[in-house]
Amino acid sequence: MLDVTRLRVLAAVARHGSVTAAAQALHYAQPSVSHHLARLEAETGSRLVQRAGRGIRLTDAGRMLAERAEEILGRLDAAEIELAAHTGLRSGRVRLAAFPSALGTFVPAAAAGFAAAHPGVDLRFTEAEPPETVRLLRNGEVEVALMFVYPEEPAPDLDGLRHELLLREPLHLVTPAGWAGDALADHRDRPWISGCERCRGELLRVCAAAGFAPDIRFTTDDYVAVQALVAAGLGVTVLPGLALAAHHHPGVRTVELPATSRHVYTAVYGDPPDPPGTTALLDQLRTVAGSPPYRKP
C-alpha cells in the first residue's frame, strides 16, 4: 500500500519543482524529502525522479503518480474537512499565537465565546510578538496568529500567509498626570521610554515627524512597567490603544495622537479552506474586535 506521507512529498516536488522547494513548503529537512522519494520508488518498483543538471525532474511514471497523488490528497483533505463539519466541532484543537496587549484585551472574550460554542475543542494560546508568530504559523505550531504592523514600517515578510485587517488602534502620548502638554513636541526635552524594537522604531518616526529626536532613557516591552515608569515621573512615551485598554495606570495622562495608528491583523498559513476550528476562532475574533471598546477598521 502506498504511504500517504510519501505521496504528499512527491506531489510537493512536482508542484514546486525541486527537492529544496518541496522541503521548504512541507517544513521538512531536505534529506527527509530525498529519503521519502527513495522509499516511494522502492514501494512502487518504479523510477520516479531522475537527475537533471544540478537538480531533479520527474520521470513519466513520477508525473503520472504525482497527478494521482494530488487527487488522492485532495480527497483526503476534503474528507477531513467534511468530517469535522459533520461532527459540529465536538473535538479537535486550535492554537493561537498573539501579542501581549491582544491577550490582555479582546482575545479572552473571543476565547470565551469560542469555548461556549465549542466546548469539546481544545483551544490553546501562545504569547509571541509578530516576527515570532510568523515562524510559528509556518512551522505548523499554531493555526491562527494575531500580529500588528505600523503603517510606516517596512512591510513584513507575509509570503504564504493569508491575513485580514482586524482593527486599527490609535497611538497615545502618555505622560505623568501632573505634566502639561498635549503634543509630542511639548516634551521634546523630557526623557523618553520605548518598547520593543518595532515600537521603538515607530516612536522615533512620530517624534521625527514632530521635529525632534527623543532622548530614550528606558526600554521595556512590558506595557505595565512602561506606565509605572511614566507615573513615577521618569519620562514620557507613546503607547497603542490596546496597551492602555489592557492596563491604565491611574498616575498617567493620555492624549490620542492624530493621524497615527497600529494595525492588527489575523493571519493563517496555507491554502483555503481553513479547518472548521480555525474558521470558528477567526469569526469570534472578528466579532469581539469589531465591537466597543475596540476600534473597527
URNOR-V721615 format. One record per residue. N is the residue number from 1. RES is the residue in one letter. SS is DSSP state (H for helix, E for strand, L for the rest). Layout:
BEGIN
N/RES/SS
N/RES/SS
END
This chain:
BEGIN
1/M/L
2/L/L
3/D/L
4/V/H
5/T/H
6/R/H
7/L/H
8/R/H
9/V/H
10/L/H
11/A/H
12/A/H
13/V/H
14/A/H
15/R/H
16/H/H
17/G/L
18/S/L
19/V/H
20/T/H
21/A/H
22/A/H
23/A/H
24/Q/H
25/A/H
26/L/H
27/H/L
28/Y/L
29/A/L
30/Q/H
31/P/H
32/S/H
33/V/H
34/S/H
35/H/H
36/H/H
37/L/H
38/A/H
39/R/H
40/L/H
41/E/H
42/A/H
43/E/H
44/T/H
45/G/L
46/S/L
47/R/L
48/L/L
49/V/E
50/Q/E
51/R/E
52/A/E
53/G/L
54/R/L
55/G/E
56/I/E
57/R/E
58/L/E
59/T/L
60/D/H
61/A/H
62/G/H
63/R/H
64/M/H
65/L/H
66/A/H
67/E/H
68/R/H
69/A/H
70/E/H
71/E/H
72/I/H
73/L/H
74/G/H
75/R/H
76/L/H
77/D/H
78/A/H
79/A/H
80/E/H
81/I/H
82/E/H
83/L/H
84/A/H
85/A/H
86/H/H
87/T/L
88/G/L
89/L/L
90/R/L
91/S/L
92/G/L
93/R/E
94/V/E
95/R/E
96/L/E
97/A/E
98/A/E
99/F/L
100/P/H
101/S/H
102/A/H
103/L/H
104/G/L
105/T/L
106/F/H
107/V/H
108/P/H
109/A/H
110/A/H
111/A/H
112/A/H
113/G/H
114/F/H
115/A/H
116/A/H
117/A/H
118/H/L
119/P/L
120/G/L
121/V/L
122/D/E
123/L/E
124/R/E
125/F/E
126/T/E
127/E/E
128/A/L
129/E/L
130/P/H
131/P/H
132/E/H
133/T/H
134/V/H
135/R/H
136/L/H
137/L/H
138/R/H
139/N/L
140/G/L
141/E/L
142/V/L
143/E/L
144/V/E
145/A/E
146/L/E
147/M/E
148/F/E
149/V/E
150/Y/E
151/P/L
152/E/L
153/E/L
154/P/L
155/A/L
156/P/L
157/D/L
158/L/L
159/D/L
160/G/L
161/L/E
162/R/E
163/H/E
164/E/E
165/L/E
166/L/E
167/L/E
168/R/E
169/E/E
170/P/L
171/L/E
172/H/E
173/L/E
174/V/E
175/T/E
176/P/E
177/A/L
178/G/L
179/W/L
180/A/L
181/G/L
182/D/L
183/A/L
184/L/H
185/A/H
186/D/H
187/H/H
188/R/L
189/D/L
190/R/L
191/P/E
192/W/E
193/I/E
194/S/E
195/G/L
196/C/L
197/E/H
198/R/H
199/C/H
200/R/H
201/G/H
202/E/H
203/L/H
204/L/H
205/R/H
206/V/H
207/C/H
208/A/H
209/A/H
210/A/L
211/G/L
212/F/L
213/A/L
214/P/L
215/D/E
216/I/E
217/R/E
218/F/E
219/T/E
220/T/L
221/D/L
222/D/L
223/Y/H
224/V/H
225/A/H
226/V/H
227/Q/H
228/A/H
229/L/H
230/V/H
231/A/H
232/A/L
233/G/L
234/L/L
235/G/L
236/V/E
237/T/E
238/V/E
239/L/E
240/P/E
241/G/H
242/L/H
243/A/H
244/L/H
245/A/H
246/A/H
247/H/L
248/H/L
249/H/L
250/P/L
251/G/L
252/V/E
253/R/E
254/T/E
255/V/E
256/E/E
257/L/L
258/P/L
259/A/L
260/T/L
261/S/L
262/R/E
263/H/E
264/V/E
265/Y/E
266/T/E
267/A/E
268/V/E
269/Y/E
270/G/L
271/D/L
272/P/L
273/P/L
274/D/L
275/P/L
276/P/H
277/G/H
278/T/H
279/T/H
280/A/H
281/L/H
282/L/H
283/D/H
284/Q/H
285/L/H
286/R/H
287/T/H
288/V/H
289/A/H
290/G/L
291/S/L
292/P/L
293/P/L
294/Y/L
295/R/L
296/K/L
297/P/L
END
